Each structure stands twice: as structure tokens, then as C-alpha cells.
Amino acid sequence: MFHDLQSHRSASNYESAFVSEVNLQQSTAPNPRVERFILICWILIAIKHVAVIWAVYHYPIPFHQLWVNAPTWLLATIATVVYYSQRRCV
């Protein structure tokens, strides 16, 4: 029952089982040009959302405005989250 708890390593292998060094990297500084670009894209997306909502309600368009706005918002959110999560993890 307890025979699996015993180690089959020799004494010379004990040192290789421990962590010898840990390297930590500082997160990279935010790039102001990229963050400004992301902000401009979000502003343009917001303008596009308003324009699509306005067009759907003022013209006879045979689909709901979310068929256009939801994928745009979803992909922009994914891209923003990926950028900020990658920047934080590096």
C-alpha cells in the first residue's frame, strides 16, 4: 500500500528536483501610439453604431441593427482584451 510513496531516486538526483532560479520580467510600458489608436478605433466604432441604428430606423432595411453592430463590438472587445492581456503578461 505504501510502497509507491518511497522515492526511487538516488541522492545525487535530489538537487535537480528543486528550482534553482526564477526570472521575473517587468511588464512593458504602455505604448501611447497604440493606446491612442485603440481609443480612436473605439470612437469610430461608436459613431458607426449610431449611424447604423439611425439608418435602420429611418430606411426600410430588412434586418436588425445588431446583425451589424454586435459582431463589430465583439471583435473590437476581443482585440482590446488580447492587447491589454498580452501587454500585462510580458
Beta strands, then each sheet from edge to edge (+ up, - down):
end
